[in-house]
Amino acid sequence: MRQRPGEPGRFFTSTLDGEPTSVTPIADVLKVIGIDGRVAQLVGAGQLAPIAAFRVEPGHQYRVRFAFRRSVDSEDPAGDAVRMGLRWLKNDKAGLATTVLADLLDLRVAHGRLEHSYNFATVSADNIDAAAPAGAIYVRPFIRTFSFGATQVEAIELTDLTLASDYSPDLTLYRNEIAGLRQRLDDALARIETLEGA
């Protein structure tokens, strides 16, 4: 369950830059059992990202999904933001740039579980929320919290949409079978009506 930071394992960190072997995984004390199962709870200011640095390939389109909830309201009148973003890395996995996908303000416990998804690629397009800057080879999606309150992060998941859409089965045979079954059903109903009228 590499997309779930609360599950046991060395899959998430609070460090955005660097080789996966050089970053420190989050402490077990951050992994708690919440309403949504095992989650990572950020209390006050903090950040969370996968340890893996994902290769961003030309011609591919990706989706990042964040699932989280506020578990303790902030004392700050503005509610303190929860930021969802992408940290772009160079070929040696050193930091290059950051893209802020969204800052959620005034997040409260009453809002419940939230889920947000964003598409990104190496180039801009109508359905792309973020494009990689020049020199970006890898990416780490992250959630950052500020100041007070507590936030439970259920999932940070990255999907290569290009690979997900490569399999496109031919449904012609299936549709023909459905049409044949409908015709047989119509014929049977017509016979029943004929028998009932006799």
C-alpha positions in Angstrom: 0.0 0.0 0.0 2.7 2.5 -1.1 0.1 5.3 -1.6 -1.1 5.1 2.0 1.3 6.8 4.4 -0.3 5.3 7.5 0.5 1.7 6.5 3.6 0.0 7.9 6.6 0.4 5.7 9.3 2.8 4.6 7.3 4.6 1.9 6.8 8.2 3.1 9.0 11.1 4.2 8.9 14.7 5.2 11.9 15.5 2.9 11.1 16.6 -0.6 14.6 16.6 -2.2 17.2 13.8 -2.6 17.6 10.1 -3.4 15.1 7.7 -1.9 18.0 6.0 -0.1 19.1 9.3 1.6 15.8 10.6 2.9 14.4 9.6 6.3 11.1 7.9 6.5 8.4 9.4 8.7 8.4 8.4 12.4 6.0 5.6 13.4 4.4 8.0 15.9 2.9 9.9 12.9 1.1 6.7 11.8 -2.3 6.5 13.6 -5.6 4.7 13.1 -8.2 7.2 12.1 -11.8 7.1 10.7 -10.3 6.2 7.3 -8.1 3.4 8.6 -4.3 3.8 8.9 -3.3 7.4 8.2 -0.4 9.7 8.8 -1.3 12.6 11.1 0.4 15.9 10.7 0.1 18.0 13.8 0.8 21.7 13.3 3.2 22.5 10.5 4.6 19.6 8.5 4.8 18.0 5.2 4.5 14.5 3.7 5.7 13.0 0.4 6.4 9.6 -1.0 10.0 8.5 -0.6 10.0 7.3 -4.2 10.9 10.0 -6.8 8.7 9.3 -9.9 10.2 9.7 -13.3 8.2 12.1 -15.5 8.5 10.8 -19.1 7.9 12.9 -22.2 4.6 12.0 -23.9 3.1 10.6 -20.7 0.3 12.1 -18.7 0.0 11.6 -14.9 -2.6 12.0 -12.2 -1.9 12.7 -8.6 -4.6 12.0 -6.0 -4.7 13.3 -2.4 -7.1 12.0 0.2 -7.1 13.6 3.7 -9.2 15.2 6.4 -8.8 17.7 9.2 -8.8 15.8 12.5 -8.4 18.7 14.9 -9.6 22.2 14.0 -7.0 25.1 13.9 -7.1 27.9 16.4 -6.2 30.3 13.7 -9.2 32.3 12.4 -8.0 31.7 8.8 -8.0 27.9 9.5 -4.4 27.5 8.2 -3.9 26.1 4.8 -3.3 22.6 3.5 -1.2 22.8 0.4 -1.1 20.2 -2.3 1.9 20.4 -4.6 4.5 18.9 -6.8 8.2 19.1 -6.1 10.2 18.8 -9.3 13.6 17.2 -9.2 16.6 17.2 -11.5 18.3 14.1 -12.9 20.3 13.7 -9.6 17.1 14.2 -7.6 18.2 17.5 -6.3 15.4 20.1 -5.9 14.5 22.2 -9.0 11.1 23.9 -8.5 7.8 23.6 -6.8 4.3 23.8 -8.3 1.4 24.6 -5.9 -1.6 22.7 -7.1 -4.0 24.2 -4.5 -4.1 25.8 -1.1 -7.2 24.9 0.9 -8.1 27.6 3.4 -10.3 27.3 6.4 -10.4 23.6 6.4 -12.5 22.2 9.3 -13.2 18.8 10.8 -16.8 19.3 9.7 -15.7 19.1 6.0 -15.0 15.4 6.4 -12.9 13.4 4.0 -11.6 15.4 1.1 -10.2 14.0 -2.2 -8.5 16.1 -4.9 -6.9 15.0 -8.2 -4.7 16.9 -10.6 -3.2 16.0 -14.0 0.3 16.9 -15.0 2.7 16.2 -17.8 5.9 17.6 -19.4 4.0 20.0 -21.6 0.9 22.1 -21.2 -2.5 21.1 -22.6 -6.2 21.8 -21.9 -6.6 18.9 -19.5 -3.2 19.5 -17.7 -3.2 21.3 -14.3 0.6 21.5 -14.2 3.5 21.2 -16.6 7.0 20.2 -15.6 9.6 23.0 -15.8 12.6 22.7 -18.0 15.2 20.3 -16.5 12.6 18.3 -14.4 13.2 14.6 -14.6 11.5 13.4 -11.4 8.6 14.5 -9.2 7.5 14.1 -5.6 3.9 15.0 -4.9 3.4 16.4 -1.4 1.0 17.7 1.2 2.1 20.6 3.5 0.2 21.8 6.6 0.8 25.1 8.4 0.7 26.3 12.0 -2.1 24.8 14.2 -4.6 21.9 14.0 -4.1 18.4 12.8 -4.6 16.8 9.4 -4.8 13.1 8.7 -3.4 12.1 5.3 -5.0 8.9 3.9 -3.4 8.7 0.5 -1.0 10.4 -2.0 -1.2 8.3 -5.2 0.4 8.9 -8.5 -0.9 7.1 -11.7 0.5 7.1 -15.2 -2.6 7.7 -17.2 -0.9 6.9 -20.5 -0.2 3.3 -19.3 -3.7 3.0 -17.8 -5.3 3.8 -21.1 -3.1 1.6 -23.3 -5.5 -1.4 -22.9 -8.6 -0.7 -24.9 -10.5 -3.9 -25.6 -12.7 -4.3 -28.7 -16.3 -4.5 -27.3 -17.9 -5.3 -30.6 -18.5 -9.0 -29.8 -19.8 -8.2 -26.3 -22.3 -5.6 -27.8 -23.4 -8.1 -30.5 -24.1 -10.7 -27.8 -26.1 -8.2 -25.8 -28.1 -7.3 -28.9 -28.8 -11.0 -29.6 -30.0 -11.6 -26.0 -32.3 -8.6 -26.3 -33.8 -9.9 -29.5 -34.4 -13.3 -27.9 -36.0 -11.7 -24.9 -38.3 -9.5 -27.2 -39.3 -12.7 -29.1 -40.1 -14.5 -25.9 -42.2 -11.6 -24.7 -44.1 -11.5 -28.0 -44.8 -15.3 -27.7 -46.1 -14.8 -24.1 -48.4 -12.0 -25.2 -49.7 -14.1 -28.1 -50.4 -17.0 -25.8 -52.1 -14.7 -23.3 -54.3 -13.3 -26.0 -55.4 -16.7 -27.3 
